[in-house]
Amino acid sequence: MNKSLRKFEHKLTHLRQGVTKYGPAPHKPVLLLAVMRGLEEGWISGNRIELTPELVGTFKSIWRELVTTAHSPLIAQPFFYLRGEKFWHHIPNPGFETWVNLTRNSQSIGVLQRAIRHAELDPDLFALMASPVERDVLRQTMLKRYFPDAALSAGVNYLDEVNSQILAEPAADYQAKIKTLQETLDKEAYEEEVFVRGGVFKKQVPMIYDNTCCISGLKVETSISASLIDACHIVPFSQSHDDTITNGLALCPTLHRAFDRGLIAINPENYRVIVSTRMTQPVTSTYSIRQFQGLEIKLPQNKNHRPNPQNLARHLKRFADNF
């Protein structure tokens, strides 16, 4: 066994855990196991660990499998406090360098996202985690140390459950679920729940529309993980608490902004574009939005995924003075 592996086996089995009334906090081990799974599955491809819906969802999935105590499964805590282990380093966003260096506490995923661009592991530890053999040694060592009576399985992933709800659940049932979560979870836990669900929505809506803007037909495919198509809520989540697929449209950024500002709408009866009379842009412009007046939008093949006419009508009514 190489010296580096022995060194980090020791470090990862001697994490400083907060002492609570439920016992030692399991957050740090669960987060590190989630990072290992991300490297294994490929959604973490380099030494750049970001607070993504995938990371949060995987953290919650592993938590369900391993943790039996009444601790709250908040990822913001370990993502912040792991810096005390000296092998986890925060890379701040511009303007937050002092905050990251001086602050002693952060419970909110929103605050961390504003302040921290990503975290990095010591290069030697990252190399071990990136290697399937050494990664498995570290994982089994950590499981034995922190969760001796549990095992990781191929159970139902938390993200898969959210995906299923967003794609197939009736909007009324989904909204009732969100209301229950809002009433039963504390502020930080609810914020993380909304963060994951919003991330799944942003990923699923473009996929349903074949990564194509449903109005302009814009589709750009790249060899990197980048998309130029947005997931647009027809009725904002803050008003509807609805992340189901029928409350979404796939739009390019310009048309997304135009829709959100009520400069365009979709006729709920025939799915044709309505352009605001307040739009003074000449139709002759190559990039004119007015050129889409009366155009029928591209619809998902699955009729169950098509925009809800009631949501389109609600959007049109909201901006009635613009049309």
N, C-alpha and C positions, 0 to 999 in steps of 0.2 A: 504494500500500500504506500503511495507516495506521500511525501511530507505535507504537501498542500492539502491533500484530502484529509489527513489526520487532523491538521490544524483547524479546518473548517467543520469537521465533525464535532470537534470540541466546542467551537464557538456556537454552532447551531443547536447544541444540546445544553448550552449554558446561557440561554437568553434571559435577560432581566425581565421578569414578568410582574406586572402590577399585582399587589396583594389586595384582594377584595373579600367581601363577606361570602362570596361563592367559591373562593379558592383562587389560585394563581390564574391570571388572565391568559386565555389561550390565543389571543388575537395574533401575536407575532408569528408563532408557528404556522397558523392557518394561512396567513398572508404569504409566507415563504413557500408553503406547499402550493398555493395558487400560482405563484410565479413559476415554479417548476412545471406545473401543468401547462401554463401558457407557452413555455419554451418547448414542451413536448408536442403541443398541438399546433404550434407555429404562429399564433397570434401575438406572441412576443418573439421577435426575430433578432434582436440585438440587445446590447446592454443599455436599454432605455425602457424603464418601467413607468408607464403612464397610468393615471387613474382613468381607465376606460370602463365602459359598461361590461366588457368581457372579463376584466379583472375583478370588478365588484361582484358580478354574477358568479364567477368561479369561486371567489372567496365565500359567498353565501352557500354555494353547493357543498363545498368541502366542510364548512361549518356544520351544516345539517348532518353530514355523515359522521363527524368525529366528536362534536361538542355536546355534552349532556348536561352541562351546568346552565344556570340561568343568566349567564352573561349576555349582554346585548351585542349582536354581531355587526358592529360598526367598523368599517374598513379605515375610516379616517384616523382612528387612534393608532393602529400599528403602522400605517403608512407614515405618520408623523414621528412616532416614538422610536421606530427602528433606527433612526439616525444615531441614537445613543449606543448602538452596537458597533459603531465605527466602520462597519463594512457596507453600510447603506448610506448613500450620499444624495442629498437633495440638490437639484439644479434649479435655481430660482428663475422666475420670469423677470424680464427687465423691470426695474423699479422696486422689486421685492427682495433684493439681496440682503438688506439690513434686517428686514422682518424675519426672513428665514434663519438668519444667524442668531437673532436675539430672542425670538419668541419661545416661550416654554410650553405652550399649550395650544392645541387646535382640535376641536371636536367635529368640525364641519367639513364635509367634502367640497362644498362650494368655496370656502375660504382657501382650502388647499389647492384647488384648481386654479384660483386666481393667482396664488403666490408661487406655486411650484410647477415648473414645466414638466419635470419627470424625476425619477430617482435612478441612481446607478449603483451597481454592486462593485465591490473591489474586483478588478480584472481577473484575479486568480479564482475568486469564487464564481464569477460569471462563467469562466472557462469550465469549471467543474459542473455547474448546473447545465451548461450547454451540451455536455457529453452524456449520452444516454446511460452509460455504465455508471459513471461517477454520480450522476443525478439520482439514479435509483438507490445507490448506497446512502447518499445523504437523506433521501426521502425515508427509507426504511429505518435509518438511525433516528430520525426525528419522530417518526410514528411510534417507535418503541419507547422513546423517552417521554413524549408528551401525551400520547394516546394509546397506551398499551392494550387497552381492552376494545379498541375499535379498529376498523380497517377501511381503506378506501375501496369503493366498488364502482361499477359502471351503472349506478343508479340513475334515476331521472334527474337531469341537470336543471338547476333553477332557471337558467336562461331558456331552456327548451320549454319549460312551463309558461314563461312569460311570452315567448314566441307563439305558443299555441293559443294563449288568451287573446293576443293582439290580432292574430289571423282569423280565429274562428269564433270567438266569444261574442254574443250579442252585446251591442253597445250598452244597453241598460244594465246588464249583469256586470260588465266591466266597470262602469261608473259606480255601481253599488259597492264593488270590491275596493275601488280606490277610496270611496267615502269611509268604508270600514277601516282601512289602513290609516287614513288621516285621523280618525277618531281614537284608534287604539295604540298607534305608535308614537314615540316621542318625536320631537322636531327633527333631530339628526337622522333617526332611522327612517322617517318618512321621506326626508330629502334624498337619502340614498336609494330608496325604493323608486321614487320618481325619476331619479337619474338613470337607473338601469332601464326602466320601461321606456323613457324617452330615447335612450340609445338604441334599443331594439326597434322602436318605431322608425327612427332615422335610417336604420339599415334595411328594414323590411319593405318600406314603401317604394324606394327606388327599384328594389328587386322585383316587386310585383309588376312594375311598369317597364321591366327589361332595361333598367337604368337609362330610360329615355324620358325627356321632358314631354309631358302629355299634351302640351300646347304647341311648342316649337318643333318638336321632333329631334331636338339636340340629343346626341348620344356620342360620348367620347370614351373610348376604351384605352386604358394605359397598361403598361407592364408593371406599374407600381400600384400600391393600395391607395388609390385616389379616385374620387368621384366628383363630377361637376354637376350632379343632379341632387337636389335637396328633397327632403321629405317635408311637406308643408301641411300643417294642421288646417283643415277647413274652418273649424271653430277652434279657437285657441284652447290649449289644454287648461289654462288658468280659468276659463269659463266653463268648459265642458267636462274636464277630467276624463277625456275620451282619447285613448291612444289606439283604438281599434283601427284596422286597416281602412274601413269605410269612412273614416274621418281624415283621410290623407290624400294628397295629390303629389305626384312627382313633377317637380318644376325646376327649371334652371334658375340660378340665383336672381337674375333680373326679374323674371316673371314671378318668382316667389315673393320678392319685395313688392311688386305691383299688386299681387293678390292680397298680401297682408295689409296694404294701405288702401284697399278698395278701389284701385284703378282698373282692375279687371275682376270679373266674376264669371261663374259658370251657370248657365240656365239649367235649373233643376229638372226641367221637363224633357230637354233634348240634348243635354250635355254640350251645348254650343257656347263659345266664348262671347261674353259681353264686355265691350271696352267702354270705360267711363267717358261721358261727354266732356269731362274736364280735361281730358287728354288732348293737348294741342299739337302733339308731335305729328309732322307730315307723314302721310301714308307712303310717300315715295322714298322715304329713307329705307335703306337696306335693313336697318335694325328697328324699324318702326313696330311698336306694339299694336298700333291700330290695324295693321295688316291681318291680325288674327280675329278681327271682328267676324262673328258668325261661324267660325271654324269649329267643327266637331272635334272634341279632344280624343286622344288615344285612350282607350279603356282597357283595363285588365281583361284577359281572356276569361278568367273565372268571374262569373256574374256576382258571386258573393263578395268579391273584393272591390266592386265598383263603388264610387263615391255615393254616400247616402244623400238622396235628393233633399231630405229634410235639413241636413247640414248645409248643403249648397243654398237652399232657400234662406236659411238663417244668416248666412254670410251676405247674401244679396240684400236682405232686409236691413242688416247692420249698416250697410253703406248705400242705402237707397237714395240719398241725396246726391250721390255721385253719378247716377245713371238716368 
